[in-house]
């Protein structure tokens, strides 16, 4: 029994070593974390994985969550979502942790807005908005290496957002009612991530 366990452990170790060799320098784990304390704390956290599938082509998936209050008497927005992306890296032999790139992405978020000083009238006031936001876009950026394994991924781009939500209102008598909210608009996308290459 002990010999069988040793053989299985040895086989697993060899398999992991082989897979690490095959995957070497083709994967990036990415993260971003920002926190600003205060009466209305703001934070942004992201975690993602990028995989090299061809010499100049990668695919990645990011998970983002954030909470943002733009200023005094402004409503707070909380969101969570996924961002799949395909990137094309320019250059031939250079390691892709140093390359510029162009990317195409899709975003899919659930969001909630509340608080602040929203529109109201003598009969009712706004309580919150819950909804979904999807967008498609393109960006450019560059990976900047830090040592042999770490990099900073910096990007900027444009997107077109489609928002579909439900506004919740409360009458001063205590009764709630709801209205759908739909809009679409162009917007920017920019940011940075810290990555670990393996």
C-alpha positions in Angstrom: 0.0 0.0 0.0 2.8 2.4 0.9 4.7 1.5 -2.3 1.5 2.2 -4.4 1.0 5.6 -2.6 4.7 6.5 -3.4 4.3 5.5 -7.0 1.1 7.6 -7.3 2.8 10.6 -5.6 5.8 10.3 -7.9 3.6 10.1 -11.0 1.6 13.1 -9.9 4.8 15.1 -9.2 6.1 14.2 -12.7 2.8 15.2 -14.3 2.8 18.6 -12.5 6.4 19.3 -13.5 5.5 18.5 -17.1 2.4 20.7 -17.1 4.4 23.5 -15.5 7.0 23.2 -18.3 4.3 23.2 -20.9 2.5 26.1 -19.4 5.6 28.1 -18.5 5.4 31.8 -19.4 1.9 31.4 -20.9 -0.3 32.4 -18.0 -0.8 35.5 -16.0 -2.8 35.9 -12.8 -3.9 39.5 -12.5 -5.3 41.6 -9.6 -6.2 45.2 -8.7 -7.2 46.5 -5.3 -8.1 50.1 -4.4 -9.7 51.3 -1.2 -10.5 54.8 -0.1 -12.0 55.1 3.4 -14.4 57.7 4.5 -18.1 58.3 5.2 -18.8 56.7 1.8 -15.9 54.3 1.2 -14.9 53.6 -2.4 -13.3 50.4 -3.5 -12.4 48.5 -6.6 -11.2 44.9 -6.7 -10.4 42.8 -9.7 -9.0 39.3 -10.2 -8.3 37.7 -13.6 -6.5 35.1 -15.6 -4.9 35.5 -19.0 -3.8 32.6 -21.2 -1.5 32.7 -24.2 -3.0 30.6 -27.0 -0.8 31.7 -29.9 2.5 33.6 -30.1 0.7 36.9 -30.3 -2.8 36.1 -29.1 -4.2 35.7 -25.6 -7.6 35.3 -24.0 -8.5 36.5 -20.5 -11.4 36.6 -18.0 -11.6 39.3 -15.3 -13.9 39.5 -12.3 -14.5 43.0 -11.0 -16.4 44.4 -8.1 -16.6 48.0 -7.0 -18.4 50.6 -4.9 -18.2 54.3 -5.9 -19.7 57.5 -4.6 -18.6 60.4 -6.8 -19.0 63.2 -4.3 -21.1 65.0 -1.7 -24.8 64.2 -2.0 -24.2 61.9 -5.0 -25.7 58.4 -5.3 -23.6 55.3 -4.6 -23.1 52.7 -7.2 -22.1 49.1 -6.4 -21.4 46.6 -9.3 -20.1 43.1 -9.9 -19.3 41.5 -13.2 -17.2 39.5 -15.7 -15.1 40.8 -18.6 -13.9 38.3 -21.2 -11.3 39.7 -23.6 -9.1 38.7 -26.5 -5.8 40.5 -27.0 -3.4 40.7 -29.9 0.2 41.5 -28.9 2.5 43.3 -31.4 6.1 42.2 -32.0 7.6 38.8 -32.8 10.2 37.3 -30.5 9.9 39.7 -27.5 8.4 38.3 -24.4 4.7 39.3 -24.2 5.1 40.7 -20.7 6.8 43.7 -22.4 4.6 44.1 -25.5 1.9 46.6 -26.5 -1.4 45.2 -27.4 -4.9 45.8 -28.8 -7.9 44.1 -27.2 -11.6 43.4 -27.8 -13.8 42.9 -24.8 -17.3 42.4 -23.5 -18.5 43.4 -20.1 -21.5 42.0 -18.2 -22.3 43.6 -14.9 -25.1 43.7 -12.3 -25.3 47.0 -10.5 -27.2 48.9 -7.8 -27.5 52.6 -7.2 -28.9 54.2 -4.0 -28.6 57.2 -1.7 -27.6 60.7 -2.6 -30.0 63.4 -3.5 -32.0 62.0 -6.4 -34.9 63.5 -8.3 -38.2 63.6 -6.4 -41.6 65.3 -6.6 -44.2 66.2 -3.9 -45.8 62.7 -4.1 -42.8 60.3 -4.1 -39.0 60.0 -4.1 -36.4 57.6 -5.6 -35.1 54.8 -3.5 -32.7 52.8 -5.7 -32.0 51.3 -9.1 -31.1 47.7 -9.8 -30.1 46.5 -13.2 -27.7 45.0 -15.7 -25.1 46.7 -17.8 -23.4 45.1 -20.9 -20.9 46.8 -23.1 -18.6 46.0 -26.0 -15.4 47.8 -26.8 -11.8 48.0 -27.9 -8.7 49.1 -26.0 -5.0 49.6 -26.4 -2.3 49.1 -23.8 1.1 47.8 -22.8 2.5 45.3 -20.4 5.4 46.7 -18.4 7.7 44.1 -16.8 8.8 44.2 -13.2 11.6 41.6 -12.9 11.2 38.2 -14.4 7.7 37.3 -13.3 5.7 40.4 -12.5 4.2 43.0 -14.8 1.9 46.0 -14.8 -0.8 45.9 -17.4 -1.9 49.5 -18.4 -4.8 50.1 -20.9 -7.2 52.7 -22.2 -10.1 52.3 -24.6 -13.7 53.0 -25.7 -16.9 51.1 -25.2 -20.6 51.3 -25.8 -22.8 50.6 -22.8 -26.3 49.2 -22.8 -28.1 49.6 -19.4 -31.4 48.0 -18.4 -32.6 48.6 -14.9 -35.6 49.0 -12.6 -36.1 52.2 -10.6 -37.7 51.9 -7.2 -39.8 54.8 -5.9 -41.6 55.2 -2.6 -44.7 57.4 -2.2 -44.9 59.5 1.0 -47.9 57.4 1.9 -45.5 54.4 2.1 -46.5 52.6 -1.1 -43.7 51.5 -3.5 -43.9 51.5 -7.3 -41.3 50.7 -10.1 -40.3 52.0 -13.5 -38.0 50.4 -16.1 -34.9 52.3 -17.0 -33.2 51.7 -20.4 -30.4 53.7 -22.0 -27.3 53.3 -24.1 -24.2 55.5 -24.4 -20.5 55.6 -25.3 -18.0 55.6 -22.5 -14.3 55.2 -21.8 -12.5 52.3 -20.2 -9.1 52.6 -18.6 -7.1 51.0 -15.8 -4.2 48.9 -14.7 -3.6 45.5 -13.1 -0.6 43.9 -11.4 0.2 40.5 -13.0 2.2 37.4 -12.1 3.5 35.4 -15.1 4.0 31.7 -14.9 
